Amino acid sequence: MNIQSVIEEKLLSHFQPAYLEVTNESHQHNVPVGAETHFKVVLVSPSFSGERLINRHRAVNAVLKDELANHIHALALHTYTDSEWQGLYGGAPDSPACLGGLKRKVS
């Protein structure tokens, strides 16, 4: 099973989300073709109600602990309650451009 599928399965099972989108953004980074190292997750769950953003991210990180330790280099999290998501009309911010492993701009 690929990493993206594992992420989706674990988040679906743990959070029972109203909406889940897992996007492999590895192709936007300096990694081999077919890599699964950079992901963006948009997760809308009633379990986030009353939780601060940091606690939402900690909860996701705990569920994906093994993947973060062994496979994932970067994980962009966008976590919302149902009402927050409705206010955004289903939108989420784009992930920032990667500067590469050297942390410098390429001209």
C-alpha positions as YAML, in Angstrom:
chain: A
units: angstrom
residues:
- id: 1
  name: MET
  ca: [0.00, 0.00, 0.00]
- id: 2
  name: ASN
  ca: [1.40, 3.43, -0.88]
- id: 3
  name: ILE
  ca: [1.98, 6.13, 1.74]
- id: 4
  name: GLN
  ca: [-0.88, 8.32, 0.50]
- id: 5
  name: SER
  ca: [-3.35, 5.45, 0.93]
- id: 6
  name: VAL
  ca: [-2.03, 4.72, 4.42]
- id: 7
  name: ILE
  ca: [-2.48, 8.39, 5.40]
- id: 8
  name: GLU
  ca: [-6.02, 8.42, 4.02]
- id: 9
  name: GLU
  ca: [-6.98, 5.17, 5.74]
- id: 10
  name: LYS
  ca: [-5.62, 6.22, 9.13]
- id: 11
  name: LEU
  ca: [-7.23, 9.68, 9.05]
- id: 12
  name: LEU
  ca: [-10.58, 8.30, 7.88]
- id: 13
  name: SER
  ca: [-10.55, 5.70, 10.63]
- id: 14
  name: HIS
  ca: [-9.50, 8.01, 13.45]
- id: 15
  name: PHE
  ca: [-11.32, 11.27, 12.66]
- id: 16
  name: GLN
  ca: [-14.43, 10.15, 10.69]
- id: 17
  name: PRO
  ca: [-14.08, 13.37, 8.67]
- id: 18
  name: ALA
  ca: [-16.82, 15.25, 6.88]
- id: 19
  name: TYR
  ca: [-14.16, 15.98, 4.26]
- id: 20
  name: LEU
  ca: [-10.66, 14.63, 3.64]
- id: 21
  name: GLU
  ca: [-8.24, 15.49, 0.90]
- id: 22
  name: VAL
  ca: [-4.71, 14.09, 0.85]
- id: 23
  name: THR
  ca: [-2.50, 15.46, -1.91]
- id: 24
  name: ASN
  ca: [0.95, 14.15, -2.75]
- id: 25
  name: GLU
  ca: [2.96, 17.31, -3.44]
- id: 26
  name: SER
  ca: [6.30, 15.54, -3.75]
- id: 27
  name: HIS
  ca: [6.56, 16.35, -7.46]
- id: 28
  name: GLN
  ca: [6.93, 20.04, -6.49]
- id: 29
  name: HIS
  ca: [10.14, 19.30, -4.60]
- id: 30
  name: ASN
  ca: [13.64, 18.07, -5.25]
- id: 31
  name: VAL
  ca: [12.89, 14.35, -4.87]
- id: 32
  name: PRO
  ca: [12.97, 11.36, -7.22]
- id: 33
  name: VAL
  ca: [10.03, 10.80, -9.56]
- id: 34
  name: GLY
  ca: [7.31, 8.80, -7.82]
- id: 35
  name: ALA
  ca: [8.42, 9.86, -4.33]
- id: 36
  name: GLU
  ca: [5.89, 10.09, -1.52]
- id: 37
  name: THR
  ca: [7.57, 12.48, 0.88]
- id: 38
  name: HIS
  ca: [5.59, 15.75, 0.82]
- id: 39
  name: PHE
  ca: [1.84, 15.83, 1.51]
- id: 40
  name: LYS
  ca: [-0.94, 18.33, 2.00]
- id: 41
  name: VAL
  ca: [-3.90, 17.27, 4.15]
- id: 42
  name: VAL
  ca: [-7.22, 19.07, 4.33]
- id: 43
  name: LEU
  ca: [-9.23, 17.53, 7.15]
- id: 44
  name: VAL
  ca: [-12.67, 18.60, 8.33]
- id: 45
  name: SER
  ca: [-13.79, 16.81, 11.46]
- id: 46
  name: PRO
  ca: [-16.31, 17.36, 14.25]
- id: 47
  name: SER
  ca: [-13.62, 16.18, 16.66]
- id: 48
  name: PHE
  ca: [-11.82, 19.51, 16.12]
- id: 49
  name: SER
  ca: [-14.68, 21.47, 17.65]
- id: 50
  name: GLY
  ca: [-13.37, 23.51, 20.59]
- id: 51
  name: GLU
  ca: [-9.76, 22.47, 19.91]
- id: 52
  name: ARG
  ca: [-6.95, 24.95, 19.29]
- id: 53
  name: LEU
  ca: [-5.06, 24.62, 16.02]
- id: 54
  name: ILE
  ca: [-1.96, 23.24, 17.75]
- id: 55
  name: ASN
  ca: [-4.01, 20.47, 19.37]
- id: 56
  name: ARG
  ca: [-5.60, 19.56, 16.04]
- id: 57
  name: HIS
  ca: [-2.16, 19.26, 14.45]
- id: 58
  name: ARG
  ca: [-0.83, 17.25, 17.39]
- id: 59
  name: ALA
  ca: [-3.75, 14.85, 17.03]
- id: 60
  name: VAL
  ca: [-3.03, 14.32, 13.32]
- id: 61
  name: ASN
  ca: [0.70, 13.96, 13.97]
- id: 62
  name: ALA
  ca: [-0.01, 11.33, 16.64]
- id: 63
  name: VAL
  ca: [-2.12, 9.29, 14.23]
- id: 64
  name: LEU
  ca: [0.60, 9.53, 11.55]
- id: 65
  name: LYS
  ca: [3.52, 9.06, 13.96]
- id: 66
  name: ASP
  ca: [5.07, 6.11, 12.09]
- id: 67
  name: GLU
  ca: [4.73, 7.72, 8.67]
- id: 68
  name: LEU
  ca: [6.26, 10.98, 9.93]
- id: 69
  name: ALA
  ca: [9.16, 9.12, 11.52]
- id: 70
  name: ASN
  ca: [9.90, 6.88, 8.55]
- id: 71
  name: HIS
  ca: [8.47, 8.18, 5.28]
- id: 72
  name: ILE
  ca: [7.12, 11.73, 5.25]
- id: 73
  name: HIS
  ca: [9.48, 14.69, 5.00]
- id: 74
  name: ALA
  ca: [6.82, 17.43, 5.01]
- id: 75
  name: LEU
  ca: [3.16, 17.50, 5.99]
- id: 76
  name: ALA
  ca: [1.06, 20.63, 5.41]
- id: 77
  name: LEU
  ca: [-2.02, 20.44, 7.63]
- id: 78
  name: HIS
  ca: [-5.24, 22.36, 7.14]
- id: 79
  name: THR
  ca: [-7.64, 21.29, 9.89]
- id: 80
  name: TYR
  ca: [-11.17, 22.64, 10.24]
- id: 81
  name: THR
  ca: [-14.42, 22.17, 12.07]
- id: 82
  name: ASP
  ca: [-17.55, 21.80, 9.93]
- id: 83
  name: SER
  ca: [-18.57, 25.44, 10.49]
- id: 84
  name: GLU
  ca: [-15.06, 26.75, 9.69]
- id: 85
  name: TRP
  ca: [-15.03, 24.71, 6.48]
- id: 86
  name: GLN
  ca: [-18.44, 25.98, 5.43]
- id: 87
  name: GLY
  ca: [-17.18, 29.54, 5.96]
- id: 88
  name: LEU
  ca: [-14.35, 28.85, 3.54]
- id: 89
  name: TYR
  ca: [-16.69, 27.33, 0.93]
- id: 90
  name: GLY
  ca: [-14.51, 24.28, 0.71]
- id: 91
  name: GLY
  ca: [-11.26, 26.12, 0.07]
- id: 92
  name: ALA
  ca: [-7.87, 25.68, 1.64]
- id: 93
  name: PRO
  ca: [-4.66, 27.67, 1.21]
- id: 94
  name: ASP
  ca: [-1.97, 26.50, -1.20]
- id: 95
  name: SER
  ca: [1.21, 25.10, 0.28]
- id: 96
  name: PRO
  ca: [4.28, 27.35, 0.00]
- id: 97
  name: ALA
  ca: [6.90, 26.71, -2.65]
- id: 98
  name: CYS
  ca: [9.79, 24.55, -1.49]
- id: 99
  name: LEU
  ca: [13.25, 26.15, -1.48]
- id: 100
  name: GLY
  ca: [14.91, 22.73, -1.62]
- id: 101
  name: GLY
  ca: [17.22, 21.06, 0.82]
- id: 102
  name: LEU
  ca: [19.70, 23.94, 0.67]
- id: 103
  name: LYS
  ca: [17.17, 26.54, 1.92]
- id: 104
  name: ARG
  ca: [18.12, 28.99, -0.79]
- id: 105
  name: LYS
  ca: [16.32, 30.66, -3.64]
- id: 106
  name: VAL
  ca: [17.09, 29.40, -7.12]
- id: 107
  name: SER
  ca: [17.16, 32.08, -9.80]
...
